[in-house]
Amino acid sequence: MSSSNGGLGGEFSVDGESIEVDFAAYGWDPAARGGSGSGAGSGADASPEDDGTVRLQKALAHAGVASRRACESLITGGRVTVNGRVQRELGSRIDPATDDVRVDGVVVQLDVSKRYFVLNKPRGVVSTMSDENGRPDLREFTDQIDDRLYNVGRLDTDTSGLLILTNDGELAHKLAHPSFGVMKTYVAKVRGRVTPQTIQRLKDGVELKDGPIAADRAKILPGGAGASHSLVELTLHSGKNRIVRRMLAEVGHPVEELVRRQFGPLHLGSLRTGEMRELSSAERGALLSAAEDGANGGAQRKPRSGGAAGAKKRRSDQGVTAGRPGDGKGARGMRGIAARGNPHGRGGPHGRGGKKDER
C-alpha cells in the first residue's frame, strides 16, 4: 500500500486500486499538525478549515440530526437550507458560528456545547439559582449538571410547571424578554363557577392597572366547572408580572392553583413534578426556530378570524411534546430524523422524584 496526501485529502493505492480518503471527516488537519506534502505550510494550499468552515453533512451529523449518510440524503433531497437558501451540494461548507442551518425549516443547533433542559418546577421552589432568604431554589436540580444553567424567565413560587433551563445565555435572554411574546399555556384552579360569558370576557380583554390585556385563547376544561371551583385553560403571550392571576382575579375568580403546561413549542407532556430532562434534537430545533421567528417579528398570535384560514393557523401553532425521551415525538418535518434524548452522550438527569413571567 502506498499513499500521498495534501490539504485535507489522501489518495491511497491498495492492491493496485486508487482510494481517496477525506481526512477532514475524521478531524485531521495536516496544516495544524505540520503535515508533509509539497504544499504544506504554503498559503495556496492552506486547509479549507483554517477559516472555521466545515462540510455541511459533517456539521449536521455532529449536531445529532442523523447519521452522516442520512444527512447527505437530506441535503440532496432539498430539505436543508443555509441562510434561507436550499443547499443540495454535498461538498458545500458552512461556518457553524455564523450560518443559519435548518432542516425542513427547523433550526439546527450546531454548537453542541449548548444544552437545554425542561423542568417541571414544583410549588414552593423559587425561580432563581440562589435565594437570599434560604428558600428552596433551582440549585436542587442544576447542581447535578456540570454546565452553568440559566432559567428562561420565572415562575411564581406558588406556580408549578414547565420551566426551561439552559447554558445558552443569549437564548435565555431572548425568550424571557417581554417584547419577544412567546406563547404560554396555563391551567388554573379558580374559585367559583366560571361561565362561558366569563371566558369570552377574558378573550375580549380586561382592564388592569397597567393597561388592557386579552387572552389569546381561553376555555373551561371538560368537567372543570363545579359549584365552588373551576378549571380554566388560558393561553397568552404577555410577559407582564403575575398576569394570569391578575386577569382571573379581575373577572371574579381568584386563582388557587396554577400550572404552566406549555412554553412556546414545548409541552409539559408526561414529565412529573420535580423531574428534569434534556431536550431532544427536534425539541431544541423547535425552540430555536421559535426564538428566531419571534426575533424576526413572527411570534405566534391567535388569528381573530375563523374559517379555514383560522383553522390552518391553529394547526400550525401546535407545539412539540416535552414528553419522555424516545417517545417518538419531534419537531414537525423532522419526525423520524432527529436524534432523541441526549444525542451527544453526555451525563445528565434521568428524572427526579419569583416574580416576572409567573405568569
Residue pairs with C-beta under 8 A, 6 or more apart in sequence:
1 12
1 13
1 14
2 12
2 13
3 10
3 11
3 12
3 13
4 10
4 11
4 37
5 11
5 23
5 30
5 35
5 36
5 37
6 30
6 37
6 38
6 39
6 40
6 45
7 30
7 37
7 39
7 45
7 47
7 48
8 22
8 23
8 24
8 28
8 29
8 30
8 47
8 48
8 49
9 20
9 21
9 22
9 23
9 24
10 20
10 21
10 23
11 18
11 19
11 20
11 21
12 18
12 19
12 20
12 21
13 19
23 29
23 30
24 48
24 49
24 54
24 55
24 58
25 55
25 58
25 68
29 35
29 47
29 49
30 36
30 37
30 40
30 47
31 40
31 41
31 46
31 47
31 50
32 47
34 40
34 41
37 45
39 45
48 93
51 95
52 95
52 96
52 97
53 93
53 94
53 95
54 62
54 93
54 94
54 96
55 90
55 91
55 92
55 93
56 71
56 75
56 80
56 82
56 87
56 90
56 92
56 93
56 94
56 101
57 68
57 71
57 72
57 75
57 90
58 68
59 94
59 96
59 101
59 108
59 110
60 66
60 71
60 74
60 75
60 80
60 101
60 103
60 108
61 67
61 68
61 71
62 110
62 112
63 108
63 109
63 110
63 112
63 281
63 343
64 112
64 281
64 338
64 339
64 343
64 344
65 71
65 74
65 103
65 108
65 281
65 334
65 337
65 338
65 339
66 74
66 337
66 338
66 339
70 337
72 90
74 80
74 103
74 337
75 87
75 88
75 89
75 90
76 88
76 90
78 86
78 88
79 103
79 104
80 86
80 87
80 101
80 102
80 103
81 87
81 100
81 101
81 102
81 105
82 92
82 94
82 99
82 100
82 101
83 99
83 100
84 100
94 101
96 110
96 111
97 111
99 110
100 107
100 292
101 107
101 108
101 110
102 108
102 285
102 289
103 285
103 333
103 334
103 337
103 338
104 331
104 332
104 333
104 334
105 289
105 333
106 282
106 285
106 286
106 289
106 331
106 332
106 333
106 334
107 285
107 288
107 289
107 292
108 281
108 285
108 288
109 281
109 284
109 285
109 288
112 344
113 167
114 166
114 167
114 168
114 171
115 145
115 147
115 149
115 166
115 167
115 168
115 278
115 346
115 348
116 164
116 165
116 166
116 168
116 278
116 279
116 283
116 284
116 287
117 145
117 149
117 164
117 165
117 166
117 276
117 277
117 278
117 279
117 348
117 349
118 162
118 163
118 164
118 165
118 266
118 268
118 271
118 276
118 277
118 279
118 283
118 322
119 138
119 141
119 162
119 163
119 164
119 165
119 275
119 276
120 160
120 161
120 162
120 163
120 268
120 271
120 272
120 273
120 274
120 275
120 276
121 127
121 138
121 155
121 159
121 160
121 161
121 162
121 163
122 160
122 273
122 274
123 157
123 158
123 159
123 160
124 135
124 136
124 157
124 158
125 135
125 136
125 137
125 138
125 140
125 157
126 135
126 136
126 137
126 138
126 157
126 354
127 137
127 138
127 151
127 153
127 154
127 155
127 156
127 157
127 163
127 354
128 137
128 138
128 151
128 154
128 354
129 137
129 138
129 139
129 142
129 149
129 150
129 151
130 137
130 139
131 137
135 157
138 149
138 151
138 163
138 165
141 165
141 276
141 349
141 352
142 149
142 165
144 348
144 349
145 348
145 349
146 347
147 167
148 167
149 165
149 166
149 167
150 165
150 166
150 167
150 168
150 169
150 172
151 163
151 164
151 165
151 172
152 163
152 164
152 165
152 166
152 171
152 172
152 175
152 176
152 263
153 163
153 164
153 175
153 176
153 239
153 356
153 357
154 176
154 354
154 355
154 356
154 357
154 358
155 161
155 163
155 260
155 354
155 357
155 358
155 359
156 242
156 245
156 258
156 354
156 355
156 358
157 354
158 258
159 258
159 259
159 260
159 354
159 358
159 359
160 258
160 259
160 260
160 273
161 186
161 258
161 259
161 260
161 261
161 268
162 260
162 261
162 262
162 263
162 266
162 267
162 268
162 271
162 322
163 260
163 263
164 172
164 175
164 263
164 266
164 287
165 276
166 172
171 287
171 288
171 291
174 180
174 291
174 294
174 295
175 182
175 264
175 287
175 290
175 291
175 294
176 239
176 356
176 357
177 239
178 238
178 239
178 240
179 239
180 239
180 291
180 294
180 295
180 299
181 237
181 238
181 239
181 294
181 299
181 301
182 237
182 263
182 264
182 290
182 294
182 299
182 300
183 216
183 235
183 236
183 237
183 262
183 263
183 264
183 299
183 300
183 317
184 235
184 236
184 237
184 260
184 262
184 263
184 264
184 359
185 217
185 233
185 234
185 235
185 260
185 261
185 262
186 233
186 234
186 235
186 244
186 258
186 259
186 260
186 261
186 359
187 221
187 231
187 232
187 233
187 258
187 259
187 261
188 231
188 232
188 233
188 234
188 244
188 248
188 255
188 257
188 258
188 259
189 229
189 230
189 231
189 255
189 256
189 257
189 258
190 229
190 230
190 231
190 232
190 248
190 253
190 254
190 255
190 256
191 228
191 229
191 253
191 254
191 256
192 228
192 229
192 230
192 252
192 253
193 225
193 226
193 227
193 228
193 230
194 220
194 225
194 230
194 232
194 253
195 225
196 220
198 251
198 252
198 253
199 218
199 219
199 220
199 232
201 251
202 214
202 215
202 218
202 234
202 247
202 248
202 251
203 214
203 215
203 217
203 218
204 214
205 212
205 213
205 214
206 212
206 213
206 214
206 247
206 250
206 251
207 250
208 246
208 247
208 250
210 240
213 236
213 238
213 240
213 243
213 247
214 236
215 234
215 235
215 236
215 247
216 235
216 236
216 237
216 301
216 302
217 233
217 234
217 235
217 236
217 302
218 232
218 233
218 234
218 235
219 232
219 233
220 230
220 231
220 232
220 233
221 231
221 232
221 233
223 231
224 230
224 231
224 232
225 231
229 256
230 253
232 248
232 253
233 261
234 244
234 247
234 248
235 262
235 302
236 243
236 244
236 359
237 299
237 300
237 301
238 359
239 356
239 357
239 359
240 246
240 359
241 355
241 356
241 357
241 358
242 355
242 358
242 359
243 358
243 359
244 255
244 258
244 358
244 359
245 254
245 255
245 258
245 358
248 254
248 255
249 255
258 358
259 268
260 268
260 359
261 267
261 268
262 268
262 319
264 286
264 287
264 290
264 300
264 319
265 283
265 286
265 287
265 289
265 290
265 319
265 320
265 331
266 279
266 283
266 286
266 287
266 319
266 320
266 321
266 322
267 319
267 320
267 321
267 322
267 323
268 322
269 321
269 322
269 323
269 324
269 327
269 329
270 323
270 324
270 327
271 277
271 322
271 323
271 324
272 351
272 353
274 352
274 353
275 349
275 351
275 352
275 353
276 349
276 351
276 352
277 324
277 325
277 348
277 349
277 350
277 351
278 325
278 341
278 342
278 348
278 349
279 287
279 322
280 325
280 330
280 338
280 339
280 340
280 341
280 343
281 330
281 334
281 338
281 339
281 340
281 343
282 320
282 329
282 330
282 331
282 334
282 335
282 337
282 338
282 340
283 320
283 322
283 330
283 331
285 331
285 334
285 338
286 319
286 320
286 331
286 332
289 331
290 299
290 300
293 299
293 300
300 317
302 314
302 317
303 309
303 310
303 313
303 314
318 332
320 329
320 330
320 331
320 332
321 327
321 329
323 329
325 340
325 341
325 342
326 340
326 341
327 340
328 335
328 340
329 335
330 336
330 337
330 338
330 340
331 338
342 348
